[in-house]
Structure formats: C-alpha cells, structure tokens
C-alpha cells in the first residue's frame, strides 16, 4: 500500500467552491480523520480522494484503483435517482422505490462479503423492501453495506455515525476496527468525541485550507487541536461579569480613546508624530507595524504607563489626561495581556486562581474569593477547554494555554477595553489559531472593545473591522 500524496493540489468542486494548494501525505498504515467547522471544506477534501472535482493545478498521486465514498452527498444522489424513477412512473400509485437487494449489489461487489454484511447489520428483513420505505438510519446502513461489500482499498466515510442509533454506532465502530487492518480509512467528523481508536492522524480544515496535520500519538499537538475544535465548533457563550466588578458607566456619546497629534520621541529618535486616532465603543481595532514603529508605546499612552503620557493630548474613558485623574481610575476600564505579563506571572498559583485574580487586578491571589467568582472562573475554563486542569499549577501549562488563561483573566470583569499586545508572540501555528479563536469569540460575543496588536496584518479576526498601521 503506497502513500497518497497531494502536492499544491487545487481542485474545483462546483461553480462556487474550490480547494487550493492542498499539501497532504497519507502514508501506508495511516488512518485519518478530517476535522473542522461547518463549511470548512472537510467534506470536499474527503470527496477529492474519491475523484470528485476538476483538477486545476498541482498533483495527486498514489490513489488506489478501488475507492468507496459514503457521504450525505452520495446519499442525496441515490435519493434523487429514485425520485426520477418515480417521476417516470405513469401509474397513479405511491411508489416504494427500487428493492433494497438491487441497490446493495454493485458491479464490483464481493457476493460473500455482501452476505456477511447483510447478516451483521440485520438487513435480511429489508431486502425486499422498497428504498422509499427505508428510515434515515436504514438508508445510511444501506450506503455503508454496499461500500464495504466492494472491499475498497480506500474507504472514505463522511459522518458515518450520523443517523445511527447507539447499538448501530458501536457495531460500525467495531467493524471499522477490523476493516482497518486491510483497508485505509479516511473519516470526516464534526465531533472529536466520535473519533474511533483506529484513527492514527488528524487533519484540520478551515476556509478551504488544510491548516494542521497531527499524529494522534503526539499528546501535546493532539490536545491543542482538540482544544481548537472546542473553541471553533462548539456553541459556547462568553461568561457574564458580576455587577460588583463593573466600573462606573461611561458617557455613550464620548469616545473611549482620543489622541490628537500624538508624538513619541527619545532624544533625536522619533517613533511617531502627528498621530490622530479615535476609538469608539464597539470599534475593534487591529494595530500592526514593524519592530520599532511604536505599537507598545501607543498602548502605554492609553494605559498611562508611558512617561510621555502627560505631554500628549489624550482623552480616555471620559477623562482628559493630566486633569487630576488617578492611574487606577484609568485602569479599572482596561484588561491587558502581553508577553511581558506572562513572564511576570511566576507566582505559585493554580489555573483557576489565575483567572480569579483578574477580579482583583493582582499577580497572584491574596484574598478570599466568592463562590460566584469561582463559578465564573470555571465557566471560562470550560470555554477554553481546560476544565480538567483547573487545579494544576499555572506554570505546568503549555506556553499557549498560559496565554489563553491570561486572556480569560483579563476578561473576567468584562473590561470596557481589552488590550492584547502581541498575544500570539512566541506561539506555534496551532496555539496561534487557539488565541485567535478566543479573540474572535470575545469580539462577537461581548460589549468589550478590543485593541489587537500584532505584526501580521493577514491575521484577520471576525469582528475586527478597523486597522491602524504604524510605520517608521
């Protein structure tokens, strides 16, 4: 059994949809599951392995001669064929469709294998029944039986457990474990919990791109991918903030931040000048620029942590900077996350308490928290997919998970303004996707305004529609 290799492979699936530049190797002995949200392209990628679509560029090599595809699309084709037969019937009767026994037999069906599968799925009583009389689950079993009876070298199953009852689901899972000894299997699933033990590798699709390929026996990468799916594909709500931690309300007619002719310079080095910038409530901003362009300086002007804050014309949260306001009056409206904060957070503390510490703006937790605060922290951990790690030491988390927890810490009070200074810095691509997914949920699911600072203008996040580019 040779490898299947897709190199820069682009294929047109229909008039409106294509996959582009797919690079993927399915080595001998590997069984894959393709994961991703609705519309991500996972079903399209699976179908391509069975010859579906018009190749545009690149190459696909090593496909076996005998492949079989079970999918809702193939099921729909069969239903449509049966309807066309019904339309051709001139008799004024309700048609029952083609008998099941005729639909089960294809040109390359192994007769003995077919008998075994009919017996296994208890399909004998249905053989003389018309196709139109089958239930949804029975139709699914019919598709599975006739695909397996052809003894394919490559078996592609798109959501094979959908429509099956619990006993049938277990029956199919056990059967596939046996089939996998001789047949390469590629499976499409929406739920990680359904991944059978035979799977060796996971692929992740998003917006028609194959973004991640992970071996199941790589515990760190596998856990990160499952966590990304949790954030991306599960209908999760952002936890609410307790009333006692909400800051005083602001005048909705005033901007959150307004800078006029802002200037930062060190001796003869000019960082930026003549910067006019206004941030209204609900306007999420992405701030980009090369090293030294002043991204962090700009943020520090807002927070009051830059020594030139009081030499600039800055209006924040209803207060003109330099009119007697305290730094804490400003910071009660701000949640802040940066790499430097992560390095500073070296106290001995468990993961849950790191999030709770956000209620008190402290590094560490030095006072008794309420049951409500604990419950909200646990809701955030559930959102992050980290519920089972609540009592672990923060220092034991991966670098990426630490970053997620610190974002949750900044968000527990639902700050008016969430400032994320290079939140993806130092993260690998998978953990970067995790952080971006969390920011996306915050942007679309809360009233917090987000300032997202990064180097990569192409890291677009749903909900962020404003862009400030700083240059030298």
N, C-alpha and C positions, 0 to 999 in steps of 0.2 A: 504494500500500500504506500504510494508515493505522497509527497506533500502537495497540497493545493496552494498555489501562490498567486496572489493578486498584487500587481505592481503598478502604481499610479493609474489604477483602473477607474475609468469613468464610463457610466452607462446611463442611457435614457430609459426610464421605466414607463413613462407615459408622456403626454403632451406637456404636462406641467411639473414633472418631478424627475430629478436625476440624482445619482450619487457621483461624487467627484473625487478623484485622486485617492482611491482606497488602496492602502498597503496592508496586506494581511497574509500571514502564512499559517496554514493548518497542517501541522506535521503529522506523520504517521503515529497512530495511537492516541491522538488528542481528540477529545470531545468538548465542543464549545457551547456556551450559552451566550446569546446576544441580548444585552440589556439596554434599557433606555426608556425615556418617557414616550407618551403618545405623540406620533408624528416625527419621531427622531430618525426614522429610516431603518430601524432594526428589521422589520418585516421585508423591506425592499432588499436589504443586504442578503437576507436568507434566501429570498427568491432568486437572486442573481446566481447563487450557487447551483441552481437547477436550470440555468439557461434563460431565465426571464430577462427581458430588456434588450435594448440595442446598444452594443458596444460603441463607444465614441473614441476612446484613446486608452493607452496602456495595454496591459496584457493580463490574462488569466490562464494559468497553466495547471495541469495535473488533475483536472476534473475527471472523475471516473465515468465510464460509459453508462452505468446504471445508477440513476439518482431517483429519489422519490420525495415529493413535497406534499405535506399535509398542512393546510392553512385555511383561514376563513375565505380567502380569495378563491382557492381551488374549490372549496365547498360551495361558494356562491356560483361558480361556473357550472357545477353539476346541477344545482337547483335551476339555473337558467336554462340549461339543456332540457331538463324535464318540463319546464313551463312551455318551451317551444313545441315539444311533443304534444302537450295538452292543447295548445292553440291550433294544432293541425287536426285534432280530433273533431270530426263533424257531428258526432253523436251528442245528443243533449243529455249527457250524463256527467257526473262529477268524477274525473279520472283519478285513479290511485297511483299512477306513475309506473315506471319500469320495475319489475320484481327485483328484490334485493339480490337474489342469487345471480342475476345477469349483470348487475353493476359491480359485483365483487370480483368478477373474472375479467382480467385484462390480458393483453397479448402475451406478456412475459410473466404471467402468474405461475408460481410453482404450485401445482394441484395439491400435493401432500401438505405443503406449508399452509395453504388456504384452509384445508380441513382442520388442521391443528388450531389455527387462529379462530375459526368459527366456533370450535368447541370451547376454547379458552374464554372467549367473550360471550359465550352462551347465546350465540346468534342463530342457532338452528331453528327456533320457532319463528324467526323473522324472514327466513329465506324466500318464502312465497308472498310476503307482504309487499305492497306497492311502495315505492320510495316516498310518495307524498304522505303516507301513513306513519312515517318514522318521526320520533321525537327529535329534538335538537341533539340530545346526548347520543341517541341511536345513530343519527346521521354522522356524528363525529366518529363513532366507533367504526362505522362502515368505511370512512375515509382511512382510518388507521389500519384496518384489516387489509384492505386491498393494497395499501402502500407497503406494508410489511410482507405480504404474500409474494411480492415481486423480488424479495431478497436483494434489495439495493445495496450498492457499495457505499453510498452516501445517503443518509436519511435526514431530511430537513423537516423539523416539526415546529410550526408556528403556534404557540399557545396550545400545546397538545392536551392540557388538562382542563381547558375551558369547556363547560357544558357537561362534564363528567361528575357523577356522584362520588362520594368518598371511597366506596369499595372499588369502583372502576378506576379511580385515580391511583390507588395503591396497586391494583392489578397492572396498570400500564407502567408505573414506575418500576415494578419488579421485572416486567417483561423487557423493558428497555435496558435494564442492567445486564440481562442475558444477551440481548441483541448486540450490545456494545462490544462484546468480545470479538465479533467478526465484522461489524459494520460501524463506520464512522458516523457519529451523530452530531448534528448542529441543531440547537434548540433556541427558540425565541420565547422569552418570558417577561412578564411585567412585574412579577413579584419574586424577590430574592428567596423568600421562604419556600418556594416551589422547586428550587434548583435540586435535582437529584444527585445522589452521591457519585454517579458515573461521570459527571462533568469534571474535566481537568482544567479548563481555561474559561475566562470570562472576557467578553468584549463589550465595550460601552459606546453607544451611538448617541450623537446629539446633532440636530440640524443637518442631517445627511452626512455627517463626518464620523469616521471611526477614530475616536479620541483616545481610548485606553484599551490595552490588552494585558490581562493579568492572569497569572497562574493561580489556581485555587490553593495550591500548597505554599504560596507566598502569603503568610498570615497578615503581614502589615499592609501590603498592597491590596489584598483581598478585602480586608476590613475597611480600608479607605474607600474602595469602590462601592461597597455596600452602603457605607455612610453617605456617599454622594447620591446614590439612588434614593436613599431615605429622604434627603433634603429636596431632591429634584422631583420625585414622582409621588410622594405621599402628601395628602391634603392636610397640611399642618398649619395651625394658626399661631401667630406671634402672641405669647402670653401678655396679659394686661399688667399695668403697673398699679400698685396700691396708691390710694388717694393721698396718704400721708407723705409720700415721697415725691409728689408732683410739685414743681416750682410754681411761683406765682404766675398767673396768666399774663400774657403779653398783649399789647395793643395790636389787633389783627391788621390795622391799617399801616403799621410800620414794618420795614424790612427787618429780618433777623440780623443781617450784617450789611454795612455800607462803608466802603473805603473810597476816599476821594484823594486822587493824586498821591497815592501811597508810594513811599520811597524807602528802600533799604540800601545802605552803603556802609562799607567798612574801610576807613581811611580813603584811599583812592579807588578801591574796588566797588563798583556799582553792581548790585544784584538785580534790582529792578527800580523803575521810577514811573511816575505818571500813571499809576495803575488805578483805574476806576472800576469798582466791582460791587455789585449789589446782589445779595442772596435773599429772596423772598421765601416765606414759609411754604413748604411743599415743593420747592425747586431743588431737585437733587443735582449735584454738580460732580463732574469728573475733572480733576486737575492734573495735567500732565506737563512734562518738560524734562529736559536733560539734567544731569547732575549739575548742581550749582545754579540752577535757574531760580531758586528761591521758593520752592514749594513748601518746605517745612517752615521757612521764615514767615511765609504768608499765614500759615496756620497759627504760628506763635503770636502773630499780631492780633489774631482773633481771641486767643485764649489769654492774652496778656503776659505771656511768658517771654516775650522778646524785649530787650532793653530799649528798643526804638518804638515801642507801642505808644508811648506818650508824646512822641514827636510827630505823630501822624494823625490825620483826621479820620477817626474810626468811630463808627456808631454800631453798638452791639446790644441786642436784646433790650431796646428802649433806653439805653444809656449812652451818652457821649463820653468816650474815653477821656479821663482826666478831669472829671467833674465831681470827684469825691467818692466814686463807686469803689467797692472792695473787690479784690480778685475773686472772692467766694461768691459774691453776687453774680459775677460773670459765669463762673464755672458750674453753678447749680443748673445751668441750662445746657451743659456740654457733656457729652460722652466722648472719650478719646481712646484710641487704640493705635499703638505704634510698635515697631520692633524694640525701641529703647524701653518701653514699658514692660515688654515681655522679658527683657534681660533683667530689669529691676525686680520683677516678681519672683524672687528666690526664697521667700519665706516658706517654712514648713506648714503646709495647709492642704486640705483635701479639695477635690474638684468642686464639690457643691459649695463649699465655703468661699471659694474664689468668686463664684457668681454672686453669692450673698454679699460679699464685701463691696460690690458695686453700689448697694444701697447706702453705704457709708463713705464712699469715695476713699477707701483706705487700701493700702497694700498689706494684706493680711486682715484678719477679723479679730477685733479686740473687745467686742461687746456682745451681749446675748441677743440673738435674732428672734423674730417672731415666727410662729408656725406658718403664717401667711407668706412670709419671706422665704421660708424653706420650701413651701409648696410651689411658689413661683420659680425658684431656682430649679426645682425638679422638672417643672414644665419646660424650662429652657433646655435642660439636659435631654429630655425626650425629643425636643425639636432637633437637637444636634445629633441624636442617635448615640448618646453617651450615658444613658440612664444606668447601665450596669457598672459604670466606672465612677459613680458619684462619690464613693468613699475612698477612692485611690488618691495618692498624693499627686498634686498638680505636676510636680517635677517628673513623674513617671509617664506622663502623656507624651505622645509624639509632638514634634515642633508644630505641626499643622493643627493638631487637636488643641494644643495650648492656645493657638491664635483664635480658634473658634470660641473657646471658653472666655477669652478676654473680650471678644466682641459681645458675647452674651452678658458679661459683667458690665460692659459699658451701656448695654441696652435695658437692663432690668428696670431702671427708673423711667424708661421711655424719654430720654433727653430730647429737648427741643432740637438740638443739633448734634449729630453723630459725626465725629471727625475720624476718618480712617486714613492714617498716614502710612502709605506703602504697606497695606495689610498682607499682601502676597509676597513681600520680600523674604527671600530665603526658603520659599516653599517649592516643592517639586510640582509638576504639572497637575497631578491628581489632587493634591492638597490645595493648590491654587483654585481649581474648579470648585472644591468644597467651600472655600471662603467666598468666592463669587456667588455661589448659590445662596449662601446665607445673606449676603448683602442684598441680593435680588429680593428675597423674602421680606427683608426689612423695608426696602424701598416701596414695595407694592402693598405691604400689609400693615403699615403703621403711619402715624402722623409725624414721625421724626424726619427731619430734613437731613440728608446725607451729603457730606463732602468726602469724596473718594479720591485720594491722591495716589497716582501710580506713574510708571514710566511708559506703559503700553497703552496707547490710545485705542488699540484694537480690542482691548478687553471690555467690550460693551456689556452693560448690565441693563436688563429690562427695568424701566422706570427712571433711569438716569438719562435726561434729555438735554442737559446743558454741559458745555465743555469750555474750560478755561485752559488755554495753552500758554505756558510761560516759556520764554526763550532767553538766551544770553543777551 
